């Protein structure tokens, strides 16, 4: 059986399978926290195989509206809506910073691409990062091969921007999510740099994780910037990203 977690905004697209709302979800709704519906499903094939081949949404009877994200995080299927405008604004800011760097240096090799599938074959997960940064030649080769997803050996930097209901999936494991998160997954796959932009009002923080330990699935080093400070990405990027206009999510 495979566990699937669905964000409330996606429940109208829920799989036509059995399952009931958990007591925990009802408690979360009662205290004003977005409730997550948890179901246990029997799939026709392993979830990771279906995800890699682009067939998992169909297996779950979820319409492909080009916005809903279906990911496998810590072995659990997570269904969530696409980002809102204030979330996308930060993505755009980061992309613009890389574009400015490229204008100043014609030999600057790095390109950015949004919401591309990222395969983690070592652990059987599959993510859809907000942004990935990769070498222009690698990007072109992947496009010419019409690859369905990218892997860690093709990527220099991964960016995740938190949303209220799914922030625990992006952060280090903790009280809200004890199971492995994307933070663990990226480290397991040896993604060299992971930039986490945490939009929680009590955080308003960007953290660059580096020095992954693939055996333990964790990062050994980090740098932090509060919203309002300028992020300085180290070499091989050498990109500065202003954050003074970045917004936290609504309380």
Backbone as numpy.savetxt, mean C-alpha at the origin, in Angstrom:
# Nx Ny Nz CAx CAy CAz Cx Cy Cz
-9.52 -22.47 4.23 -10.37 -21.28 4.23 -9.49 -20.03 4.23
-9.91 -19.01 3.49 -9.19 -17.75 3.41 -10.01 -16.65 4.05
-9.37 -15.82 4.88 -10.06 -14.70 5.51 -10.07 -13.50 4.58
-11.22 -12.84 4.46 -11.34 -11.62 3.68 -11.86 -10.52 4.60
-11.21 -9.36 4.55 -11.61 -8.20 5.33 -12.06 -7.11 4.37
-13.28 -6.59 4.60 -13.85 -5.60 3.68 -14.11 -4.29 4.40
-13.61 -3.19 3.81 -13.87 -1.84 4.29 -15.35 -1.55 4.10
-16.00 -0.81 5.01 -17.45 -0.56 4.90 -17.87 0.07 3.59
-17.02 0.90 2.99 -17.39 1.55 1.73 -17.48 0.57 0.58
-16.96 -0.65 0.76 -16.99 -1.64 -0.32 -18.04 -2.71 -0.09
-18.81 -2.62 0.98 -19.72 -3.72 1.33 -20.80 -3.95 0.29
-21.18 -2.92 -0.46 -22.17 -3.13 -1.51 -21.61 -4.01 -2.62
-20.27 -4.20 -2.64 -19.64 -5.06 -3.64 -19.26 -6.40 -3.03
-19.79 -6.71 -1.86 -19.30 -7.87 -1.12 -19.53 -9.17 -1.88
-18.65 -10.16 -1.64 -18.77 -11.44 -2.33 -20.11 -12.10 -2.06
-20.63 -12.79 -3.04 -21.88 -13.52 -2.88 -21.59 -14.87 -2.23
-21.08 -14.80 -1.00 -20.71 -16.00 -0.26 -21.31 -15.90 1.13
-21.16 -16.97 1.90 -21.63 -16.93 3.27 -20.73 -16.07 4.13
-21.22 -15.72 5.32 -20.42 -14.93 6.24 -21.29 -13.96 6.98
-20.94 -13.64 8.18 -21.74 -12.73 8.99 -20.85 -11.67 9.60
-21.45 -10.54 9.94 -20.69 -9.47 10.56 -20.20 -9.93 11.93
-18.94 -9.68 12.22 -18.38 -10.12 13.49 -18.82 -9.21 14.62
-18.81 -9.75 15.85 -19.14 -8.94 17.02 -18.15 -7.80 17.18
-16.90 -8.06 16.84 -15.88 -7.00 16.92 -16.23 -5.85 16.00
-16.70 -6.17 14.78 -17.09 -5.11 13.84 -18.22 -4.28 14.40
-19.20 -4.94 15.03 -20.31 -4.20 15.62 -19.84 -3.28 16.74
-18.88 -3.75 17.54 -18.35 -2.90 18.62 -17.62 -1.70 18.04
-16.84 -1.93 16.97 -16.11 -0.82 16.35 -17.08 0.21 15.80
-18.16 -0.23 15.17 -19.16 0.69 14.65 -19.78 1.50 15.79
-20.03 0.85 16.93 -20.69 1.51 18.05 -19.85 2.65 18.61
-18.53 2.56 18.52 -17.68 3.62 19.06 -17.20 4.57 17.97
-17.79 4.50 16.79 -17.47 5.46 15.75 -16.27 5.13 14.90
-15.74 3.91 15.01 -14.62 3.48 14.18 -15.17 2.73 12.99
-14.66 2.98 11.75 -15.19 2.27 10.59 -15.15 0.76 10.80
-16.31 0.12 10.71 -16.40 -1.32 10.94 -15.88 -2.08 9.73
-15.18 -3.18 9.99 -14.67 -4.02 8.93 -15.40 -5.36 8.98
-15.87 -5.81 7.83 -16.57 -7.09 7.76 -15.56 -8.19 7.49
-15.55 -9.21 8.33 -14.63 -10.34 8.18 -15.42 -11.57 7.77
-14.97 -12.23 6.70 -15.60 -13.46 6.24 -14.53 -14.51 6.01
-14.95 -15.76 6.03 -14.05 -16.87 5.71 -14.59 -17.54 4.45
-13.74 -17.60 3.42 -14.18 -18.10 2.12 -13.36 -19.31 1.70
-14.00 -20.18 0.94 -13.31 -21.30 0.31 -13.13 -20.95 -1.15
-11.87 -20.74 -1.57 -11.58 -20.33 -2.94 -11.26 -21.55 -3.81
-11.42 -21.38 -5.11 -11.16 -22.48 -6.05 -9.68 -22.76 -6.21
-8.83 -21.74 -5.96 -7.38 -21.86 -6.06 -6.76 -21.01 -4.96
-5.46 -21.17 -4.70 -4.82 -20.31 -3.70 -5.02 -18.83 -4.03
-5.28 -18.03 -3.02 -5.59 -16.61 -3.22 -4.47 -15.89 -3.94
-3.23 -16.21 -3.60 -2.10 -15.51 -4.24 -2.03 -15.82 -5.73
-2.27 -17.06 -6.11 -2.26 -17.42 -7.53 -3.34 -16.64 -8.28
-4.52 -16.56 -7.70 -5.61 -15.81 -8.33 -5.26 -14.34 -8.45
-4.64 -13.79 -7.41 -4.28 -12.36 -7.42 -3.25 -12.07 -8.50
-2.19 -12.89 -8.56 -1.12 -12.68 -9.54 -1.67 -12.72 -10.97
-2.63 -13.59 -11.20 -3.20 -13.73 -12.55 -4.34 -12.76 -12.82
-4.66 -11.91 -11.84 -5.72 -10.92 -12.04 -7.12 -11.49 -12.01
-7.31 -12.62 -11.31 -8.62 -13.28 -11.29 -9.28 -13.27 -9.91
-8.63 -12.64 -8.92 -9.17 -12.71 -7.56 -10.47 -11.92 -7.41
-10.57 -10.76 -8.04 -11.81 -9.98 -7.94 -12.99 -10.76 -8.51
-12.76 -11.42 -9.64 -13.82 -12.23 -10.24 -14.20 -13.39 -9.32
-13.20 -14.02 -8.71 -13.46 -15.12 -7.78 -14.33 -14.65 -6.61
-14.13 -13.40 -6.20 -14.87 -12.85 -5.07 -16.18 -12.18 -5.49
-16.47 -12.21 -6.80 -17.69 -11.57 -7.34 -17.72 -10.07 -7.04
-16.55 -9.43 -7.13 -16.45 -7.98 -6.93 -16.31 -7.31 -8.29
-17.21 -6.40 -8.66 -17.10 -5.71 -9.95 -15.80 -4.93 -10.04
-15.16 -4.98 -11.18 -13.91 -4.24 -11.40 -14.26 -2.81 -11.80
-14.36 -1.93 -10.80 -14.72 -0.54 -11.06 -13.50 0.36 -11.23
-12.31 -0.24 -11.27 -11.04 0.47 -11.45 -10.65 1.32 -10.24
-11.41 1.21 -9.15 -11.08 1.96 -7.93 -10.89 1.04 -6.72
-11.74 0.04 -6.62 -11.66 -0.86 -5.47 -10.34 -1.63 -5.49
-9.68 -1.67 -4.34 -8.41 -2.38 -4.23 -8.62 -3.72 -3.54
-8.11 -4.76 -4.15 -8.12 -6.09 -3.53 -6.66 -6.50 -3.35
-6.25 -6.63 -2.10 -4.86 -6.95 -1.78 -4.82 -8.19 -0.87
-3.65 -8.78 -0.76 -3.42 -9.87 0.19 -2.34 -9.38 1.14
-2.71 -9.17 2.40 -1.80 -8.61 3.40 -1.69 -9.58 4.56
-0.50 -10.09 4.79 -0.33 -11.08 5.85 -1.15 -12.33 5.61
-1.35 -12.69 4.34 -2.12 -13.87 3.99 -3.62 -13.67 4.01
-4.08 -12.47 4.34 -5.51 -12.16 4.43 -5.92 -11.25 3.28
-7.03 -11.56 2.62 -7.53 -10.70 1.55 -8.16 -9.45 2.17
-7.75 -8.29 1.68 -8.27 -7.01 2.18 -8.86 -6.24 1.01
-10.14 -5.88 1.12 -10.84 -5.13 0.07 -11.10 -3.72 0.60
-10.64 -2.71 -0.13 -10.79 -1.32 0.32 -11.05 -0.42 -0.88
-11.64 0.76 -0.64 -11.91 1.69 -1.74 -10.65 2.42 -2.17
-10.70 3.01 -3.36 -9.59 3.83 -3.83 -9.46 5.10 -3.02
-8.34 5.83 -3.17 -8.09 7.01 -2.35 -8.99 8.19 -2.70
-9.24 9.04 -1.69 -9.97 10.28 -1.89 -9.01 11.37 -2.36
-9.55 12.56 -2.64 -8.76 13.62 -3.26 -7.60 14.07 -2.37
-7.84 14.23 -1.05 -6.76 14.70 -0.18 -5.63 13.69 -0.09
-5.96 12.42 -0.22 -4.97 11.35 -0.28 -4.19 11.43 -1.60
-4.93 11.59 -2.70 -4.30 11.67 -4.02 -3.43 12.92 -4.16
-3.77 13.98 -3.42 -2.99 15.21 -3.47 -1.55 14.96 -3.03
-1.38 14.14 -1.99 -0.04 13.83 -1.51 0.72 12.99 -2.53
0.03 12.05 -3.14 0.66 11.26 -4.21 1.18 12.18 -5.30
0.34 13.13 -5.71 0.71 14.07 -6.76 1.92 14.91 -6.36
1.95 15.36 -5.10 3.08 16.16 -4.61 4.39 15.39 -4.72
4.37 14.12 -4.35 5.59 13.31 -4.42 6.02 13.12 -5.87
5.07 12.86 -6.74 5.39 12.72 -8.16 5.99 14.00 -8.73
5.43 15.14 -8.35 5.94 16.41 -8.84 7.37 16.65 -8.37
7.70 16.24 -7.16 9.06 16.40 -6.65 10.05 15.62 -7.51
9.68 14.42 -7.90 10.56 13.63 -8.78 10.64 14.26 -10.17
9.54 14.81 -10.64 9.55 15.47 -11.95 10.46 16.69 -11.95
10.42 17.49 -10.87 11.30 18.66 -10.77 12.76 18.23 -10.79
13.06 17.15 -10.11 14.44 16.65 -10.09 14.88 16.23 -11.48
13.99 15.65 -12.24 14.32 15.21 -13.59 14.55 16.40 -14.51
13.81 17.49 -14.30 14.00 18.70 -15.11 15.39 19.29 -14.87
15.86 19.22 -13.63 17.17 19.77 -13.29 18.31 18.89 -13.78
18.05 17.61 -13.94 19.10 16.66 -14.33 18.54 15.71 -15.38
18.95 15.90 -16.62 18.43 15.09 -17.72 18.79 13.61 -17.56
19.83 13.31 -16.77 20.24 11.93 -16.58 19.59 11.28 -15.36
18.71 12.01 -14.69 18.03 11.46 -13.51 17.22 10.24 -13.95
17.49 9.05 -13.38 16.92 7.81 -13.94 15.58 7.38 -13.38
15.07 8.05 -12.33 13.93 7.51 -11.60 12.60 8.02 -12.12
11.63 7.11 -12.17 10.27 7.44 -12.59 9.30 6.96 -11.51
8.12 7.56 -11.51 7.10 7.18 -10.53 5.87 6.63 -11.26
5.22 5.67 -10.63 3.99 5.11 -11.20 3.02 4.81 -10.06
1.75 5.14 -10.27 0.73 4.97 -9.24 0.06 3.60 -9.32
-0.39 3.16 -8.16 -1.28 2.01 -7.96 -1.07 0.86 -8.95
0.17 0.41 -9.06 0.48 -0.76 -9.86 0.55 -1.97 -8.93
0.15 -3.13 -9.42 0.20 -4.33 -8.59 1.64 -4.70 -8.24
1.86 -5.04 -6.98 3.20 -5.39 -6.49 3.14 -6.79 -5.89
3.84 -7.71 -6.52 3.81 -9.12 -6.13 4.90 -9.42 -5.11
4.53 -10.13 -4.05 5.48 -10.54 -3.01 5.50 -12.07 -2.95
6.20 -12.71 -3.88 6.13 -14.17 -4.00 6.72 -14.92 -2.81
7.68 -14.33 -2.10 8.30 -15.04 -0.97 7.29 -15.35 0.12
6.35 -14.43 0.32 5.40 -14.60 1.43 3.96 -14.81 0.95
3.74 -14.79 -0.37 2.41 -15.04 -0.90 1.44 -13.89 -0.72
1.96 -12.66 -0.62 1.12 -11.47 -0.53 1.07 -10.75 -1.87
0.13 -9.82 -1.98 0.02 -8.98 -3.17 -0.54 -7.62 -2.79
0.22 -6.54 -3.03 -0.19 -5.20 -2.61 -0.44 -4.31 -3.82
-1.11 -3.19 -3.55 -1.27 -2.14 -4.56 -0.79 -0.85 -3.91
0.51 -0.57 -3.96 1.05 0.63 -3.31 0.47 1.91 -3.93
0.49 2.97 -3.13 0.06 4.26 -3.68 1.01 4.74 -4.76
2.29 4.45 -4.59 3.29 4.92 -5.55 4.51 4.01 -5.48
5.10 3.72 -6.63 6.40 3.06 -6.65 7.35 3.89 -7.49
8.62 3.84 -7.12 9.67 4.55 -7.85 10.61 3.50 -8.41
10.86 3.57 -9.71 11.71 2.58 -10.36 12.52 3.23 -11.47
13.59 2.57 -11.84 14.46 3.05 -12.90 13.70 3.12 -14.22
13.96 4.18 -15.00 13.23 4.38 -16.25 13.39 3.21 -17.20
14.58 2.63 -17.28 14.80 1.49 -18.18 14.02 0.27 -17.71
13.97 0.06 -16.41 13.20 -1.05 -15.86 11.72 -0.85 -16.13
11.26 0.38 -15.96 9.86 0.72 -16.20 9.50 0.44 -17.66
10.35 0.88 -18.58 10.07 0.67 -20.00 10.06 -0.82 -20.34
11.02 -1.57 -19.79 11.08 -3.01 -20.06 9.82 -3.71 -19.54
9.37 -3.32 -18.34 8.16 -3.92 -17.78 6.94 -3.61 -18.63
6.89 -2.38 -19.15 5.77 -1.99 -20.00 5.78 -2.78 -21.31
6.95 -2.93 -21.90 7.06 -3.66 -23.17 6.72 -5.14 -22.99
7.02 -5.67 -21.82 6.67 -7.07 -21.54 5.22 -7.22 -21.11
4.54 -6.07 -20.95 3.14 -6.05 -20.51 2.95 -6.86 -19.21
3.86 -6.61 -18.27 3.79 -7.31 -16.99 2.53 -6.92 -16.23
1.94 -7.86 -15.57 0.74 -7.59 -14.77 1.11 -6.98 -13.43
2.30 -7.32 -12.92 2.71 -6.78 -11.63 4.23 -6.64 -11.57
4.69 -5.85 -10.61 6.11 -5.64 -10.38 6.56 -6.44 -9.17
7.89 -6.63 -9.05 8.46 -7.30 -7.89 9.58 -6.43 -7.31
10.07 -6.81 -6.14 11.00 -5.96 -5.40 12.28 -5.67 -6.16
12.75 -6.62 -6.97 14.00 -6.39 -7.69 13.87 -5.32 -8.77
12.66 -4.88 -9.07 12.44 -3.85 -10.08 12.21 -2.46 -9.48
12.11 -2.38 -8.17 11.63 -1.17 -7.50 12.69 -0.60 -6.57
12.84 0.74 -6.58 13.79 1.39 -5.68 13.15 1.91 -4.41
11.90 2.35 -4.51 11.18 2.95 -3.38 9.70 2.66 -3.52
9.06 2.34 -2.41 7.61 2.15 -2.37 7.02 3.18 -1.41
5.87 3.76 -1.79 5.21 4.77 -0.97 3.81 4.29 -0.62
3.46 4.36 0.66 2.10 4.12 1.12 1.64 5.34 1.91
0.40 5.76 1.67 -0.21 6.89 2.37 -1.42 6.36 3.12
-1.47 6.57 4.40 -2.50 5.93 5.21 -3.88 6.56 4.99
-4.90 5.73 5.10 -6.29 6.14 5.18 -6.83 5.70 6.53
-7.90 6.32 6.98 -8.38 6.11 8.35 -8.66 4.64 8.66
-9.34 3.95 7.75 -9.79 2.59 8.05 -8.71 1.54 7.85
-7.69 1.84 7.05 -6.71 0.81 6.69 -5.29 1.16 7.12
-5.11 2.18 7.94 -3.76 2.62 8.32 -2.95 1.51 8.98
-3.61 0.67 9.76 -2.89 -0.40 10.47 -2.25 -1.39 9.50
-2.78 -1.49 8.29 -2.20 -2.40 7.30 -0.86 -1.89 6.78
-0.64 -0.57 6.84 0.58 0.04 6.29 1.69 0.19 7.32
1.31 0.30 8.59 2.28 0.58 9.66 2.96 -0.69 10.16
3.92 -0.48 11.06 4.46 -1.63 11.79 3.32 -2.30 12.57
3.40 -3.62 12.78 2.35 -4.28 13.57 2.27 -3.66 14.96
1.06 -3.61 15.49 0.87 -3.02 16.81 -0.47 -3.41 17.37
-1.01 -2.54 18.20 -2.26 -2.86 18.90 -3.42 -3.05 17.93
-3.47 -2.23 16.85 -4.58 -2.32 15.92 -4.48 -3.52 14.99
-3.27 -3.98 14.74 -3.09 -5.15 13.88 -1.84 -5.89 14.33
-2.04 -7.04 14.96 -0.91 -7.82 15.45 -0.32 -8.69 14.35
-1.12 -8.99 13.33 -0.64 -9.83 12.23 0.34 -9.04 11.36
1.12 -9.73 10.52 2.06 -9.03 9.64 1.36 -8.00 8.75
2.05 -6.89 8.52 1.52 -5.79 7.72 2.36 -5.60 6.46
2.04 -4.57 5.70 2.84 -4.25 4.52 4.28 -3.91 4.92
4.44 -3.28 6.08 5.78 -2.96 6.57 6.63 -4.23 6.64
6.08 -5.30 7.16 6.79 -6.57 7.21 7.02 -7.13 5.81
5.97 -7.06 4.98 6.06 -7.64 3.65 7.14 -7.00 2.79
7.19 -5.68 2.79 8.21 -4.99 2.00 9.62 -5.35 2.49
9.78 -5.49 3.81 11.08 -5.87 4.35 11.44 -7.30 3.95
10.47 -8.22 4.04 10.71 -9.61 3.63 11.20 -9.68 2.18
10.64 -8.84 1.33 10.98 -8.88 -0.10 12.20 -8.03 -0.43
12.79 -7.40 0.59 14.00 -6.58 0.44 13.78 -5.33 -0.41
12.62 -4.68 -0.24 12.43 -3.35 -0.81 13.33 -2.41 -0.02
14.27 -1.77 -0.70 15.32 -1.04 0.01 14.79 0.16 0.78
13.81 0.87 0.20 13.26 2.05 0.86 11.73 1.98 0.86
11.14 2.24 2.02 9.69 2.27 2.17 9.32 3.60 2.83
8.62 4.47 2.10 8.19 5.76 2.63 6.73 5.64 3.04
6.47 5.79 4.33 5.12 5.73 4.88 4.68 7.13 5.29
3.62 7.62 4.66 3.05 8.92 5.01 1.81 8.65 5.86
1.91 8.98 7.14 0.83 8.67 8.08 -0.01 9.93 8.32
-1.25 9.90 7.83 -2.14 11.06 7.87 -3.02 11.10 9.11
-2.78 10.25 10.07 -3.55 10.31 11.31 -3.32 11.66 11.99
-4.38 12.32 12.48 -4.21 13.63 13.11 -3.21 13.65 14.27
-3.08 12.53 14.98 -2.14 12.49 16.10 -0.73 12.09 15.68
-0.52 11.94 14.37 0.81 11.59 13.85 1.31 12.64 12.86
0.62 12.82 11.72 1.04 13.80 10.70 2.54 13.67 10.45
2.94 12.51 9.96 4.34 12.14 9.95 4.68 11.32 8.71
5.85 11.60 8.15 6.39 10.78 7.06 7.62 10.05 7.59
7.67 8.75 7.35 8.79 7.94 7.83 9.40 7.18 6.67
10.71 7.31 6.51 11.43 6.56 5.48 12.13 5.39 6.16
11.69 4.19 5.85 12.31 2.98 6.39 13.36 2.47 5.40
14.47 1.97 5.95 15.55 1.45 5.10 16.25 0.31 5.84
17.23 -0.27 5.19 17.98 -1.42 5.71 17.05 -2.58 6.09
16.38 -3.15 5.09 15.47 -4.27 5.39 16.22 -5.52 5.83
15.63 -6.23 6.76 16.12 -7.54 7.17 15.12 -8.57 6.65
15.40 -9.21 5.52 14.41 -10.09 4.91 14.08 -11.32 5.74
15.03 -11.83 6.49 14.78 -13.03 7.28 13.77 -12.75 8.40
13.88 -11.58 9.01 13.00 -11.23 10.12 11.79 -10.42 9.67
11.84 -9.90 8.45 10.71 -9.12 7.95 10.53 -7.81 8.67
11.63 -7.06 8.81 11.54 -5.76 9.47 12.63 -4.84 8.93
12.44 -3.54 9.18 13.43 -2.53 8.77 14.25 -2.13 9.98
15.55 -1.91 9.75 16.48 -1.63 10.84 16.75 -0.14 11.03
16.36 0.68 10.06 16.65 2.11 10.17 15.44 2.91 9.70
15.31 4.13 10.22 14.21 4.99 9.80 14.59 6.46 9.99
14.01 7.31 9.15 14.11 8.76 9.28 12.69 9.32 9.28
12.46 10.38 10.06 11.11 10.91 10.19 11.07 12.41 9.92
9.94 12.84 9.36 9.68 14.25 9.12 8.22 14.54 9.50
8.01 15.58 10.27 6.66 16.02 10.57 6.09 16.75 9.36
4.76 16.73 9.22 4.13 17.51 8.16 4.53 18.97 8.35
4.94 19.62 7.28 5.45 20.98 7.33 6.95 21.03 7.10
7.64 19.92 7.37 9.07 19.83 7.10 9.30 19.28 5.70
10.49 19.47 5.18 10.83 18.98 3.85 11.50 17.62 3.95
10.92 16.64 3.28 11.52 15.31 3.22 12.72 15.36 2.29
13.84 14.83 2.73 15.02 14.72 1.89 15.34 13.24 1.69
15.03 12.75 0.51 15.33 11.35 0.21 16.82 11.20 -0.07
17.47 10.20 0.50 18.91 10.01 0.29 19.21 9.50 -1.12
20.50 9.42 -1.41 20.90 8.78 -2.66 20.44 7.32 -2.62
20.06 6.79 -3.76 20.31 7.29 -5.12 19.27 8.26 -5.66
18.39 8.79 -4.81 17.31 9.65 -5.30 17.69 11.13 -5.23
18.09 11.60 -4.06 18.44 13.00 -3.91 17.29 13.94 -4.21
16.09 13.57 -3.76 14.87 14.34 -4.04 14.37 14.98 -2.76
13.96 16.26 -2.86 13.36 16.96 -1.74 11.85 17.09 -1.97
11.07 16.77 -0.95 9.61 16.76 -1.07 9.02 17.68 0.01
8.48 18.84 -0.36 7.84 19.70 0.64 6.53 19.09 1.12
6.20 19.31 2.37 4.99 18.70 2.96 4.07 19.71 3.62
4.34 21.01 3.46 3.57 22.00 4.21 2.09 22.02 3.85
1.72 21.53 2.68 0.31 21.54 2.26 -0.39 20.21 2.51
0.28 19.26 3.11 -0.32 17.95 3.32 -1.33 17.99 4.47
-2.42 17.27 4.30 -3.52 17.28 5.26 -3.67 15.93 5.94
-4.02 15.97 7.22 -4.41 14.74 7.90 -5.85 14.41 7.52
-6.27 13.19 7.83 -7.68 12.88 7.58 -8.54 13.55 8.65
-9.84 13.65 8.37 -10.75 14.29 9.31 -10.94 13.42 10.55
-11.01 14.06 11.70 -11.18 13.32 12.95 -12.59 12.72 13.03
